[in-house]
Amino acid sequence: MPFEFENLGMGIVLIKPKVFPDKRGFFLEVFKSEDFTKAEIPNIVQTNMSFSFKGVVRGLHYQITPKEQGKLVFVPKGKILDVALDLRKSSPTFGKYVKVELNDENHYILWIPPGFAHGFQALEDSIVVYFLTHNEYSKSDERCVNYSYVDWPIKEFIISDKDSQCPPLEKADVFN
Ligand SMILES: Cc1cn([C@H]2C[C@H](O)[C@@H](COP(=O)(O)OP(=O)(O)O[C@H]3O[C@@H](C)C(=O)[C@@H](O)[C@H]3O)O2)c(=O)[nH]c1=O
């Protein structure tokens, strides 16, 4: 199988793709329906890309039920600290978050299931992030938790006006 699936707990999966290097560079598969289905990762219906400068924090974002989104996160260029915050009220890890560095050398792909808020910080300039989601974007169902909930490594943040106004966890809409 061209992927190794490592369970990080809480339903979060770190996917290590097989890399095929040759004299031109390298090739890898990012998503494959059959293999991912076997790993209990649902099919993808939308793919997004963002570009960010060093220090940028995007997050912590999620969509509420029934438009909740599981996300595959992949970094084709640069490095990020990726964060998934558990918002499932009935979960023993509610309010806890997982941090993983994703970069263009480890080629890791992170599966964040529905029920989590997601965010990241760009650890260097001009990074590119791909998100593959299992439910489509729905503006009216978007929610966020304040980014300051996470201890980010770079303290000079660049964030959007929208993200600077996200509520603290205590006031956020959460999942059952
Ligand atoms: C997320 C999204 C945004 N947009 C639009 C809305 C807005 O005008 C513009 C920028 O949106 P945002 O400021 O929300 O972009 P951004 O802050 O990069 O949002 C993303 O952050 C990371 C952490 C995630 O987890 C993603 O799911 C997504 O929420 O793009 C879409 O058209 N489709 C989409 O799927």
The ligand as an SDF file (V2000), in Angstrom:
LIG
                    3D

 35 37  0  0  0  0  0  0  0  0999 V2000
  -12.7120   27.9210    3.6640 C   0  0  0  0  0  0  0  0  0  0  0  0
  -13.2950   28.6000    2.4170 C   0  0  0  0  0  0  0  0  0  0  0  0
  -13.2270   29.9640    2.2510 C   0  0  0  0  0  0  0  0  0  0  0  0
  -13.7490   30.5450    1.1420 N   0  0  0  0  0  0  0  0  0  0  0  0
  -13.6570   32.0080    1.0100 C   0  0  0  0  0  0  0  0  0  0  0  0
  -14.2790   32.7940    2.1240 C   0  0  0  0  0  0  0  0  0  0  0  0
  -13.3920   34.0160    2.2390 C   0  0  0  0  0  0  0  0  0  0  0  0
  -13.8750   35.0570    1.3930 O   0  0  0  0  0  0  0  0  0  0  0  0
  -12.0360   33.5520    1.7340 C   0  0  0  0  0  0  0  0  0  0  0  0
  -11.0270   33.3250    2.8390 C   0  0  0  0  0  0  0  0  0  0  0  0
  -11.6410   32.4790    3.8030 O   0  0  0  0  0  0  0  0  0  0  0  0
  -11.0250   32.2780    5.2290 P   0  0  0  0  0  0  0  0  0  0  0  0
  -10.5460   33.5810    5.7600 O   0  0  0  0  0  0  0  0  0  0  0  0
  -12.0180   31.5410    6.0610 O   0  0  0  0  0  0  0  0  0  0  0  0
   -9.7660   31.3540    4.9060 O   0  0  0  0  0  0  0  0  0  0  0  0
   -8.8710   30.5570    5.9360 P   0  0  0  0  0  0  0  0  0  0  0  0
   -8.7000   31.3530    7.1660 O   0  0  0  0  0  0  0  0  0  0  0  0
   -7.6550   30.1080    5.2360 O   0  0  0  0  0  0  0  0  0  0  0  0
   -9.8150   29.2990    6.2700 O   0  0  0  0  0  0  0  0  0  0  0  0
   -9.3010   27.9860    6.3410 C   0  0  0  0  0  0  0  0  0  0  0  0
   -8.5640   27.8810    7.5430 O   0  0  0  0  0  0  0  0  0  0  0  0
   -8.0850   26.5850    7.8390 C   0  0  0  0  0  0  0  0  0  0  0  0
   -7.4130   26.6500    9.1890 C   0  0  0  0  0  0  0  0  0  0  0  0
   -9.1070   25.5380    7.7050 C   0  0  0  0  0  0  0  0  0  0  0  0
   -9.1900   24.5850    8.4820 O   0  0  0  0  0  0  0  0  0  0  0  0
   -9.9810   25.6210    6.5070 C   0  0  0  0  0  0  0  0  0  0  0  0
  -11.0510   24.7090    6.5750 O   0  0  0  0  0  0  0  0  0  0  0  0
  -10.4860   27.0090    6.3170 C   0  0  0  0  0  0  0  0  0  0  0  0
  -11.4050   27.3260    7.3720 O   0  0  0  0  0  0  0  0  0  0  0  0
  -12.2650   32.3370    1.0150 O   0  0  0  0  0  0  0  0  0  0  0  0
  -14.3530   29.8030    0.1730 C   0  0  0  0  0  0  0  0  0  0  0  0
  -14.8220   30.3520   -0.8590 O   0  0  0  0  0  0  0  0  0  0  0  0
  -14.4120   28.4490    0.3010 N   0  0  0  0  0  0  0  0  0  0  0  0
  -13.9050   27.7990    1.3830 C   0  0  0  0  0  0  0  0  0  0  0  0
  -13.9540   26.5340    1.4520 O   0  0  0  0  0  0  0  0  0  0  0  0
  1  2  1  0
  2  3  2  0
  2 34  1  0
  3  4  1  0
  4  5  1  0
  4 31  1  0
  5  6  1  0
  5 30  1  0
  6  7  1  0
  7  8  1  0
  7  9  1  0
  9 10  1  0
  9 30  1  0
 10 11  1  0
 11 12  1  0
 12 13  2  0
 12 14  1  0
 12 15  1  0
 15 16  1  0
 16 17  2  0
 16 18  1  0
 16 19  1  0
 19 20  1  0
 20 21  1  0
 20 28  1  0
 21 22  1  0
 22 23  1  0
 22 24  1  0
 24 25  2  0
 24 26  1  0
 26 27  1  0
 26 28  1  0
 28 29  1  0
 31 32  2  0
 31 33  1  0
 33 34  1  0
 34 35  2  0
M  END
$$$$
